[in-house]
Amino acid sequence: MRVIGLAGWSGAGKTTLLVRLIPVLRARGLRVATLKHAHHAFDVDQPGKDSWRHREAGASEVIVSSRRRTVQIREVEEEARLPDLLRRFAPCDLVVVEGFKREAHPKLEVYRHANGRPPLHPDDPRIVAVASDHPFPEAGRPVVPLDAVELVADIVLARSEPFAAVLERLDSHGAAD
């Protein structure tokens, strides 16, 4: 297993790039898992569905299971740490982490100039490449166009790191701010 992240400000296009990247990686024969960070309260089950009704009634944990998929919803008191979340994955070839931009895993920055936010890569040595709609000749790492999904896939495969090494670094750095 290997790990890489997509990091960038909200609205930069991380999810758009990721949903275009996954089929390219799958076509190359990889089993891909993803982890998405959310900065706010979110819900995955829909009001009125049984799992939602169970949680609304006060269940602290709900598991919904069928022949094809299992979903676990757990109410928590504090946010889970990235290494703990990574350890939950079943074996696969590549885990792509969307978000967790301040953590110490390898990341590809997704940068959109129209956001008006500063790039992350000048201050983060764990950013190994940039996918951008803006040139960064001084970046000191590969910079590719946002829509060059095949090139992004090449970078993701070349710059992802072994799962165990990422976990060791994340555990030794502790929680990021």
Residue pairs with C-beta under 8 A, 6 or more apart in sequence:
1 89
1 91
1 92
1 93
1 94
1 95
1 162
1 163
2 93
2 94
2 95
2 160
2 161
2 162
2 163
3 86
3 94
3 95
3 97
3 105
3 106
3 160
3 161
3 162
3 163
3 166
4 94
4 95
4 96
4 97
4 105
4 106
4 107
4 108
4 128
4 156
4 159
4 160
4 161
5 96
5 97
5 98
5 99
5 100
5 101
5 103
5 105
5 106
5 107
5 108
6 14
6 17
6 18
6 96
6 97
6 98
6 99
6 107
6 108
6 110
7 14
7 99
7 100
7 101
7 107
7 108
7 109
7 110
7 120
7 124
7 127
8 14
8 101
8 109
8 110
8 111
8 112
8 120
9 115
9 117
9 120
10 39
11 112
11 115
12 110
12 111
12 112
12 115
12 117
13 110
13 112
13 146
14 98
14 99
14 110
15 36
15 98
17 110
17 131
17 146
17 149
17 152
18 34
18 96
18 98
20 149
21 96
21 149
21 152
21 153
21 156
22 32
22 34
22 96
24 149
24 150
24 152
24 153
25 32
25 94
25 153
25 156
25 157
26 32
28 153
28 157
30 92
30 93
30 94
31 92
31 93
31 94
32 92
32 93
32 94
32 95
32 96
33 89
33 90
33 92
33 94
33 95
33 96
34 95
34 96
34 97
34 98
35 82
35 85
35 86
35 89
35 95
35 96
35 97
35 98
35 100
36 98
36 99
37 97
37 98
37 99
37 100
38 99
39 99
43 52
44 71
44 73
45 51
45 52
45 55
45 62
45 64
45 71
45 73
46 52
50 64
51 62
51 64
51 71
51 73
54 62
55 62
55 73
55 75
60 74
60 75
61 72
61 73
61 74
61 75
62 72
62 73
63 70
63 71
63 72
63 73
64 70
64 71
64 73
65 71
81 170
81 175
82 97
82 100
82 103
82 105
82 170
83 167
83 170
83 171
86 95
86 97
86 163
86 166
86 167
86 170
87 167
89 95
94 156
94 157
94 160
95 163
96 156
97 103
97 105
97 107
100 176
101 107
101 120
101 124
102 176
102 177
103 126
103 170
103 173
103 176
104 126
104 169
104 170
104 173
104 176
105 126
105 161
105 166
105 169
105 170
106 126
106 128
106 159
106 160
106 161
106 166
107 124
107 126
107 127
107 128
108 127
108 128
108 129
108 130
108 131
108 152
108 155
108 156
108 159
109 119
109 120
109 121
109 124
109 127
109 129
109 130
109 131
109 132
110 131
110 132
110 146
111 119
111 120
111 121
111 130
111 131
111 132
111 133
111 134
111 136
112 132
112 133
112 134
112 146
113 132
113 133
113 134
114 133
119 130
119 132
119 136
120 127
121 127
121 130
121 136
121 139
121 141
127 141
128 141
128 142
128 155
128 159
129 141
129 142
129 143
129 144
129 155
129 159
130 136
130 139
130 141
130 142
130 143
130 144
131 143
131 144
131 145
131 146
131 148
131 152
132 143
132 144
132 145
132 146
133 145
133 146
135 143
136 143
137 143
142 155
144 151
144 152
144 155
145 151
